[in-house]
């Protein structure tokens, strides 16, 4: 793999990390209720893309999701005023399933 291809992969990974951070920042707004359903779908899609880019980025994404998803859930509960079980907590497990599906035959 050439240095140009590696640099392009790094830029793509940084862009997707920006989307993840934007999702976390969206949890601090009153419109956070929509993140309850959008965040797990986006995290699964992001995990699928990272499995194609590099394993290192995929593993770091899954670790970040396991650590930051509870924070996002609490932010959503704070802004919406609803303290129920949330679909957001499924996000890290969906990301793990994306890796199992891709790396099973590797």
C-alpha positions as CSV (number, residue, x, y, z in Angstrom):
1,X,0.0,0.0,0.0
2,X,1.4,3.4,-0.9
3,X,1.9,6.3,1.4
4,X,-0.8,8.3,-0.5
5,X,-3.4,5.5,0.1
6,X,-2.5,5.4,3.8
7,X,-2.9,9.1,4.1
8,X,-6.3,9.0,2.3
9,X,-7.4,6.3,4.7
10,X,-6.3,8.4,7.7
11,X,-8.2,11.4,6.4
12,X,-11.4,9.3,6.0
13,X,-11.0,7.9,9.5
14,X,-10.6,11.4,10.9
15,X,-13.7,12.6,9.0
16,X,-15.8,9.7,10.5
17,X,-14.4,10.4,14.0
18,X,-15.7,13.9,13.5
19,X,-19.2,12.5,12.8
20,X,-19.0,10.5,16.0
21,X,-18.0,13.6,18.0
22,X,-20.9,15.5,16.3
23,X,-23.3,12.8,17.4
24,X,-22.0,13.2,21.0
25,X,-22.3,17.0,20.8
26,X,-25.9,16.6,19.5
27,X,-26.7,14.9,22.7
28,X,-26.3,18.2,24.4
29,X,-29.2,19.9,22.6
30,X,-32.9,19.8,23.1
31,X,-33.2,17.9,19.8
32,X,-31.4,14.9,21.3
33,X,-34.5,12.6,21.2
34,X,-33.7,11.8,17.5
35,X,-30.3,10.5,18.5
36,X,-31.9,7.7,20.3
37,X,-32.5,5.9,17.0
38,X,-30.0,7.5,14.7
39,X,-26.9,7.0,16.8
40,X,-27.0,3.2,16.8
41,X,-27.5,3.1,13.0
42,X,-24.7,5.5,12.4
43,X,-22.3,3.7,14.7
44,X,-23.0,0.4,12.9
45,X,-22.4,2.0,9.5
46,X,-19.2,3.6,10.8
47,X,-18.0,0.3,12.2
48,X,-18.6,-1.3,8.8
49,X,-16.6,1.4,7.1
50,X,-13.8,1.2,9.6
51,X,-13.5,-2.6,9.1
52,X,-12.7,-1.9,5.5
53,X,-10.2,1.0,6.3
54,X,-8.1,-0.5,9.1
55,X,-8.5,-2.8,12.1
56,X,-6.8,-0.2,14.3
57,X,-9.5,2.4,13.6
58,X,-12.2,-0.2,14.1
59,X,-10.9,-1.3,17.5
60,X,-10.5,2.3,18.7
61,X,-14.1,3.1,17.5
62,X,-15.5,0.2,19.5
63,X,-13.6,1.2,22.6
64,X,-14.8,4.8,22.3
65,X,-18.3,3.6,21.8
66,X,-18.2,1.4,25.0
67,X,-16.9,4.4,27.0
68,X,-18.9,7.3,25.5
69,X,-22.3,5.7,24.8
70,X,-23.4,5.8,28.5
71,X,-22.5,9.6,28.5
72,X,-24.6,10.1,25.4
73,X,-27.5,8.3,27.0
74,X,-27.3,10.4,30.1
75,X,-27.2,13.6,28.0
76,X,-30.2,12.5,26.0
77,X,-32.1,11.7,29.2
78,X,-31.2,15.1,30.7
79,X,-32.3,17.1,27.7
80,X,-35.5,15.1,27.0
81,X,-36.5,14.6,30.6
82,X,-37.3,10.9,30.0
83,X,-35.5,8.4,32.1
84,X,-36.3,5.1,30.3
85,X,-34.2,2.4,28.8
86,X,-32.6,3.7,25.7
87,X,-31.8,2.1,22.3
88,X,-28.6,4.1,22.3
89,X,-26.9,1.5,24.6
90,X,-27.1,-1.1,21.8
91,X,-24.6,1.0,19.7
92,X,-21.3,-0.7,21.0
93,X,-22.7,-4.1,20.5
94,X,-23.9,-3.4,17.0
95,X,-20.3,-2.2,16.2
96,X,-18.9,-5.4,17.6
97,X,-21.3,-7.4,15.4
98,X,-20.1,-5.5,12.3
99,X,-16.5,-6.6,13.1
100,X,-17.6,-10.2,13.7
101,X,-19.3,-10.4,10.3
102,X,-16.3,-9.0,8.5
103,X,-13.3,-10.5,10.3
104,X,-14.8,-14.0,10.8
105,X,-13.1,-15.3,7.6
106,X,-9.9,-13.3,7.9
